[in-house]
Amino acid sequence: MEVPKELLNQYLVKYLNDNIAHFTDKLDLDISSIVQSCAVQALEEIRAAIRRNDDFYDNAGDFNTIEEILQIFDKYGLHSGACHDFG
C-alpha cells in the first residue's frame, strides 16, 4: 500500500475509534443481537476445533488446538494476549 493511503487509513481508524458513539447512537441496530450472534459463532468454531483435535492427547495436538482457537480469536478481532511465534 502507498504511504498516503496507509496514513489515511490510520487516521480514519483513529477517528472512528474516537467518534464511534456518534455513529452508533443514530443507527437503528439491535447491537446485543449482533454481538451475541458473533459470540455464538465464535464459540461454535472453538467447540468444533476442540472436537476436531479431541483425539490428540499429546503436546502437538494440544498446541494445534490452541493455535486454531487463537486463529478464531484473530478472525473476530479479539485480543488473545501475547502470543509467541514458534514457526
PyMOL commands that set and color helices and strands:
alter all, ss='L'
color gray80, all
select helices_A, chain A and resi 3-24+31-52+59-75
alter helices_A, ss='H'
color red, helices_A
deselect
rebuild
show_as cartoon
